Amino acid sequence: MEDGQRSISWLVQRRDSSVMAQENVAAADIQHWLQSVGLESLCQLEVLTFFHRHPTSVLPASYLARLLGYPMEPVATVLDSLATLRLLEWSPQPRGARAYQVVVSPVPSRSEALERLLSLSENRSGRLLLGKHFGRRNQTVREDQQAAQRKFLDHADMDLKRITRLFGRTSATGQ
């Protein structure tokens, strides 16, 4: 077997064993790691994972919120909580941006727990496993946002119907 084929085979085996290992992670282990690190929400984990994957990020919190699909307020709160937990630190940059960096804890059990959580979040099966752990309590922000969007669209449809009744036509039906 050529070296290229052997290394590809090894990568596939490593990936498969990693996925299998993630499937065998006990809920109690995840709970213990989350408690050791101090994470309480999926948003916290997603922000931490983002900065772990992008260690040289310089951006305003509002842009981070848009990238992750959250409203600004929860992300700002999470950034503060992660700084309080000493998991994230930042330095101010010009124009409201900040340079963020994940902090590795000097406490071995805490740094190991963080490493395991970040490792789990590296692929879809691990993220699903972590998402199940956090459950519905962290989905409410996104659900509220989606409900507000639906309400807005429903009102817009009703307004369009009123305008159509009032004027008897729309721009689509002609002049």
N, C-alpha and C positions, 0 to 999 in steps of 0.2 A: 504494500500500500504506500502511495506517495505521502510525503510529509504534509502536503496541503489537505489531502483527504483525511489523514489521521487527525489533524488539528480540527477540521470541521466536525468529524465524528465525535471528538472529545468535547467540543463545544455543545453539540446537540445532547450528548449524554449528561454533561454538567447542567445544562438548562433543564432537562427532564428531571434529573435528581433534585434540582432546586425546587421545581414545581411540586414534585412529590413530597419533599420535605415540608413545604409550606402547607400542603393539604393535611399533614400530620401534626401541625402545630395545634396545641390544645388551647381552648378558650381561656383556661386558667393562666396559661403562660402569657397570652396577650394581655390579659387583665393585669397581671403582675408587672409586665414591662411598661404598660401605660401608667400604672400607679408609680412605678420607680422613676419614670421620667416626669410625671406630673401632667400628662396630656388628658384633657377632658372632652375634647370635641374633634370631629373630623376636620373642621376648618383649621384647627391648630396643626394637625398632622399634615394637611395639604400644604400649608404655608411652610412648615419646616422641611417637607419633602422638596418643595420648589427650590428653596435656598440650598438644600443639599445637592440637588442636581445642577444648579446654576450658581456656583459659589462666588462668581465675580459679578453679581447683579447689582446694578445701581439704578433704582427706579423709585418713583413716588408710590406711596401706599395705594393711591387711587388706581394707578395702572396695574398694580399687583392684584387688586380686587377684580378688575375687569378680566385679567388673564385667567384667574381662578374661577370666575363666574359667581362671585359673591358681591353683595352690596358693600359699600365702603365701610360702614360702621362696624360690622363684625370683624372685618380684616384689621381695622385699626385697633380694636380691642384685643384681637389675637396677637398682633405684633407686640403690644404692651405686655400681655400675659407671658409671651415667650421670652421677652426681655427680663421680666420679673423672675421667671423660672431659671434664668441664666442659660437658656438654650439658644438664644439669638442675641447678637449685639449688632449695633449699627453705628455708623459715623455719618454726620450730616455732609451733604454735598450741595453744590450750588443749585438753585432753582427748585428747592423743595424735595429733591431726590435724596435718597440715603443709600449708602453702601451697606448691605446686610451680610452677616457671616454667622454660620452655625457654630456654636461653641461646644467643644467636647468637654464633658465633665471630668474633673480629676478623680471623681469617685468611680472606681471600676465597675461596680454593679449598675450604676446609672448609665455610664457610657456604653456598656454592653447592651443594656436594654434599648437604648436609643439606636445603636447599630442594628439590632435585630428588627426593630420597627421600621427603620429606613430600608433595610434589606427586603422586608416583606412588601413595602410599598413600591418596589422597583418593577413589579410586573402586575398584570391585570388580576391574576388569581389572588395575589397577596393583598392588593387594594380591595378586592371584593370581600376577602376575609376580614380585613380591618373595618370596612364599611359596615358589614353585618354586626360587628361588635358594637359600634357606636349606635347603630339602629336608627329609629325614626326621630329621636330627639334632635338630631343634627340636620335633618332634612327640612325642618319647618321653615328655615330662612328661605330656602329655594322654593318651597311650596308656596309660601306667602308671596314671594316675588312673582311666581307663575300665576297665582290667583289674581294679583293686581293687574297683570298683563291681560288676562282673560276678561276681567271686569272692564278695563279700558277699551278692549276691542269690542265687547258687547255694547258699551255705550256708543262707540263710534258707529257701529252697525245701526243702532236705533236712531242716531242723529242723521245718518245717511238716508234712512227710510223716511224720516220726517221731511227732510229736504226734498226728496224725490216726490213725496205726496204734495208738498207745498208748491213746487215748481212744475211738477208733472214730467220731469225729465232729468237725466244726469248727463254728464259730458260723454258717457259711453253711448247714450241713446241718440245723440245728435243735437244739432242746434235748434 
